[in-house]
Amino acid sequence: MSRDPFRYFRLEARELVDRLHAGLLEIDRGGGGSGELVRTLLRAAHTLKGAARAVRQRELADHAHAIEDALEAFRDTGGVSRAAIDALLPRLDDMELRVRALGRPPEAEPSAAHIVIPAAAPAAAPAAPAPVFEDERALRAEIGDMDIVLDGVAEAHAAVGTLRRLAGDLEQAHRLAELAIDQLAPRAGDRPGEHAHTTATQLRGAIGAIDRHLGAAIEKLDRELRGVRDAAEQLRLVPASALFTALERAARDAAHTLGKLVRFDHLGGEVRLDAHLLSAVQPALVQLVRNAVAHGIEPPGDRERRGKPREGRVAIEVERRGRRAAFRCRDDGRGLDAAVLREAAIRRGALAPSAGALTAGALAELLLRGGMSTSSTVTEIAGRGIGLDVVRDVAARLGGKVELITAPGSGAAFELDVPVSLTSFDALALEDAGTIATVPLAAVRRVLRVPPGDIAATPEGAAIAHDGALIPFLALRAVLGRPSLPRTGAWSAAVIEDRGRRIALGVGRVLGTATVVVRPLPELAPCDPVIGGASFDADGAPQLVLDPAGLVAARPRALDAAPARRPRVLVIDDSVTTRMLEQSILESAGYQVDLAVSAEDGLARARTGGYALFLVDVEMPGMDGYSFIEQVQRDPQLRDTPAILVTSRASAADRARGREVGARGFIAKGEFDQGALLEQIARLVA
Amino acid sequence: MTGHAGEIARAFDADFARPLAPRAANREDMLAIRVGDEPYLVVRGELAGLFADKPVTPLPGGPPGLLGISGFRGAVIAVYDLRAVLGVGGTAGGDAPRWVVMAAAAPVALAFDRFEAFLRVPGDAIAGHSGAAAGHVRRAAPCDGELRPIIDVPSIVAAIRARARGEP
């Protein structure tokens, strides 16, 4: 038995209570719900009852039983009455508290004394406790995400099992090798050949089998572990929709209390954000929703008289904007009356009587100070002020800001804009001049092929025609500040849009889409705002994530319209494979490449002049790479031409010797990295 | 990372994973390193790890000395070039510094060209500046027959923080 006997029950019970909560609110929205939906909730209540009994949680089982009893009458017909829903929701609140308290010290347990289950509709004020879950564990990951992690772990574990078996086979091969050595040892009057041949054959077979299976097992383990890592990263991220049930409940409770009709809408539930962030903003959003219902939405009669639908609308919209996330609470109520608020503020001494008309910013600041009412008539509820100081505190704690958009008569929108710590989205991966970066797919409008002739040089920088408009053209290499040559061929370009502004981002290649988990840049690495964050590539190296807002604000640079000067690089290597590989990399990056098959051949070519750089193999028959560089250093005509050594020997001593003879760079064949090679070359020939 | 460098890094990882033992009386553990070709020492207690050949992703528009970012144990960390921070000229041309140490006091890594040895220096062999502290070097200790300056990592971190805030 685990030390926490409720570990699994807590997970299951939370899931079921959530399902019941969301289902009841859906029924309420849909005017009573269908029989099918009721049956789904009955199944959830029944499962919860059984599970609660199994772990001897009688109160929870009784609650679940009561919910079953209440819903049973609507099993076939649907049409659950509002009174029935009103009676059930407080039960769910109590269940939620009890589940959260399970396994905690006794003093944290909820006692019957402060849990009140009203028989009729609640008459609480909007500020009464609503299901606000400050505990981030309430905003937990989705079961599906956890399943992916668990599946991955199971697969990885299976792969470890294969490796363990192979280790056994290796031991067997080792024993066979010992035997073969023993049998091959010369002994007087013995004929070792036959036995030794048999043993050696077995040994070959054993090693061959290990060779075949080991590579495959490692490959599989690597793949599975990468999958686990990706899925585990996703686990920290929770869809913003996890907030909506509690917010809808807050809207519903406030509307009931105040006799208003309110429809709750939401947008952006698919945006995945760090659970800690969602937990932190939830109390602020609950306050904004209550505030919208209490002070924004008019009573049904008033709305009708103003020509509005009787039912008011409160909406929560979640949007990710590069390094930030915006949570907007919008209502279609009466809006904020700046003049009334100004008078109230003057009465309270919060504003000097001489103060002029309030701007939206000043209005927001005044409201966020707390103690102010947006209501033009002071009732008991409105007169207490609107508690927007909760919103201000949350914004301050998260390093965010609050904005207000309002027009009298047509509603108000408060926007809480906060920096994100971790987020995940689909991204388009782009490659240019050996560097890969990603850009949020949601901001990509189109991908184009742009021949050099389609790029216009305007006084504001390079631009292309797109959809009948001239839009700035930025090369990714320039955006990233990477030293490189001007591109000679056609570009691929992604058209990126942010808040109505577009740019074309020119790249060498469009690699495809991927889901990326994006981390913020460290505080000690400030950089150009075109970078929105970083994700890790398959090898754990950071890959830059571009920020659409930063990109559209970046100043386009003029592209070098003149025919490109193409520096010549001399590649010296005795291996045809290496020569061809280097030639293809360099030519695709715009260099002219000449080849030499030995250091002697290279020296003869070098003396013909005109080279910007030598790329030299170290180990060659005859003169080696070190000696080649020594010769170059002795030649006054050549000594200024930089040389980079390429070698499979990459020890510190090799590097030291390279530096000693005058090499300006060092590329290890084992770690051959196209981007690093091009970057070193570009730096040296610049 | 293979061979000797790998062994050294692994040994250091194991060492850094252990809790820091109380400083032996009158002894300080140090790393002998080269920044460019210049010899220096750094105090092991001011560091959280030593790594070789970490891929560093350059960032556009960063402050002077910022090489870029790198991944360390699942976190993205800023990497600064000690050559630039200390004002030491590099002689290795196009070679990026190969080694990095993580500072213990802040999430920042410092890159340098060569790691040479791990030393235990007697306290009485360490010489402090007699006058006001100068730059990022306030002490020196003998190593291989020469007196090596000891880099003050917290002072470097403070300078990097100032650079990151855009202060000169």
Contacts between the chains, C-beta under 8 A, distances in Angstrom:
chain1	res1	chain2	res2	distance
A	479	B	60	6.8
A	480	B	58	7.5
A	480	B	60	5.2
A	481	B	58	7.5
A	481	B	60	3.7
A	481	B	61	6.7
A	482	B	58	7.2
A	519	B	75	7.7
A	519	B	76	5.0
A	520	B	76	7.8
A	521	B	59	7.4
A	521	B	69	6.7
A	521	B	76	6.7
A	522	B	69	6.7
A	522	B	75	8.0
A	522	B	76	5.7
A	522	B	77	5.9
A	522	B	78	4.7
A	522	B	107	5.9
A	522	B	108	7.6
A	523	B	107	7.9
A	523	B	164	6.7
A	524	B	78	4.1
A	524	B	80	8.0
A	524	B	106	6.9
A	524	B	107	6.9
A	524	B	108	5.0
A	524	B	160	5.8
A	524	B	161	6.7
A	524	B	164	4.7
A	525	B	59	6.0
A	525	B	62	6.3
A	525	B	66	6.0
A	525	B	68	7.6
A	525	B	69	5.4
A	525	B	76	7.9
A	525	B	78	3.6
A	525	B	164	7.3
A	526	B	62	6.4
A	526	B	63	6.5
A	526	B	164	5.2
A	526	B	166	7.5
A	527	B	59	3.9
A	527	B	60	5.9
A	527	B	61	4.9
A	527	B	62	4.6
A	527	B	66	7.6
A	528	B	59	7.5
A	528	B	60	4.4
A	528	B	61	3.3
A	530	B	60	6.7
A	531	B	59	6.2
A	531	B	60	6.9
A	534	B	57	7.0
A	534	B	69	5.9
A	534	B	76	5.1
A	536	B	71	5.5
A	536	B	74	8.0
A	539	B	55	7.2
A	540	B	71	4.9
A	541	B	55	3.9
A	541	B	57	6.4
A	541	B	70	7.3
A	541	B	71	6.1
A	542	B	57	4.6
A	542	B	68	7.9
A	542	B	69	4.8
A	542	B	70	6.5
A	542	B	71	5.4
A	542	B	76	5.4
A	543	B	57	6.9
A	544	B	57	6.2
A	544	B	59	7.4
A	642	B	93	6.6
A	642	B	94	7.1
A	644	B	94	6.6
A	651	B	3	6.3
A	651	B	4	6.6
A	651	B	5	7.5
A	652	B	4	7.2
A	652	B	5	6.6
A	652	B	114	6.5
A	655	B	95	7.4
A	655	B	98	7.6
A	656	B	114	7.9
A	659	B	91	6.7
A	659	B	92	5.6
A	659	B	93	8.0
A	659	B	95	7.5
A	663	B	93	7.4
A	664	B	92	7.8
A	664	B	93	3.2
A	664	B	94	4.9
A	664	B	95	7.7
A	665	B	93	6.0
A	665	B	94	3.4
A	665	B	95	5.7
A	666	B	95	5.7
A	670	B	2	7.4
A	671	B	53	7.0
A	673	B	55	7.8
A	680	B	94	4.3
A	680	B	95	8.0
A	681	B	94	7.9
A	683	B	94	5.5
A	684	B	93	6.9
A	684	B	94	5.0
